[in-house]
Amino acid sequence: MKAPVIQEKEWQRTLVDLLRLYGWRVCEFRKARIKKDGQDVYRTPFGADGKGMTDLIVIKPPRVAFIENKAEGGRLSPEQIIWRELLTACPGVEYYLAKPSDFEQLKEVLR
């Protein structure tokens, strides 16, 4: 079955709702509107090495998961790839690249 067309922002809201339904505590990083060269642009304000950090950090003891949300066809940035590699190298830490087409699988894994 073909995945429905859904924007990344809507998809993230759906995923946050699912996580809360399953009892996860959710930390969500949202983009902020800033002015750059007189233009409105949207950026996630991070300091230090935070660029590329996952959209969500979720906890449901004893589990900790980091979730990067992407619309269908979305790709990881080089910084997001670095975070994925670091997080997946840590025993016990879960990492998910979540797309709308993964919804049924995510429901099972995050239950």
C-alpha positions in Angstrom: 0.0 0.0 0.0 1.3 3.4 -0.9 2.0 5.7 2.0 -0.2 8.8 2.2 1.3 12.2 1.3 2.0 13.9 4.6 4.2 16.9 5.4 7.1 16.4 7.9 5.4 18.7 10.5 2.1 16.7 10.4 4.0 13.5 10.5 6.0 14.6 13.6 2.7 15.5 15.3 1.3 12.1 14.5 4.3 10.4 15.9 4.4 12.5 19.1 0.7 11.6 19.6 1.5 7.9 19.1 4.4 8.1 21.6 2.3 9.7 24.2 -0.4 7.1 23.7 2.2 4.4 24.4 3.5 6.2 27.6 6.7 7.7 26.3 8.0 11.1 27.6 8.8 13.2 24.6 11.4 16.0 24.0 10.7 17.7 20.7 13.0 20.2 19.0 11.0 22.7 16.9 12.3 25.1 14.3 12.2 28.8 15.1 11.7 31.7 12.7 14.7 34.0 12.5 15.8 36.8 10.2 18.8 36.1 8.0 19.9 38.7 5.4 16.4 40.3 5.8 14.6 37.1 5.0 12.5 34.9 7.4 14.1 31.4 7.6 13.4 28.5 9.9 16.2 26.9 11.9 16.5 24.7 15.0 18.5 26.7 17.5 21.3 24.5 18.8 24.6 25.2 20.4 27.9 23.4 20.5 27.7 20.2 18.4 23.9 20.1 18.3 23.4 20.7 14.6 21.7 17.6 13.1 20.5 16.2 16.4 17.3 14.1 16.1 13.9 15.7 16.1 12.8 13.7 19.1 14.4 12.3 22.2 12.0 9.9 24.0 12.2 8.0 27.2 10.1 5.1 28.6 12.2 3.4 31.2 14.2 1.3 30.6 14.3 2.5 27.0 15.8 5.7 25.5 15.2 6.4 21.8 16.3 9.1 19.4 13.9 9.7 16.4 14.6 11.6 13.2 11.5 12.3 11.3 11.4 12.7 7.5 8.6 13.0 5.0 8.7 10.4 2.3 11.7 11.0 0.1 13.4 13.0 2.8 17.1 12.5 3.3 19.5 12.9 6.2 21.9 15.8 6.2 25.6 15.1 6.7 25.2 16.3 10.4 22.2 14.0 10.9 24.3 11.0 9.5 27.0 11.8 12.1 24.5 11.7 14.9 23.0 8.5 13.6 26.4 6.8 13.5 27.2 8.0 17.1 23.9 7.0 18.6 23.8 3.6 17.0 27.3 2.9 18.3 25.9 3.3 21.9 24.7 0.0 23.4 21.1 0.2 24.6 20.3 3.4 22.7 17.6 3.1 20.1 17.7 5.2 16.9 14.9 5.4 14.3 14.6 7.2 11.0 10.8 7.6 10.9 8.9 8.1 7.7 5.1 7.8 7.2 5.5 4.5 5.4 7.1 3.1 8.6 4.0 3.8 10.7 2.8 0.2 11.2 6.3 -1.0 12.0 6.9 2.0 14.4 3.6 1.1 16.2 5.0 -2.3 17.0 8.5 -1.2 17.9 7.5 1.7 20.1 4.6 -0.1 21.9 
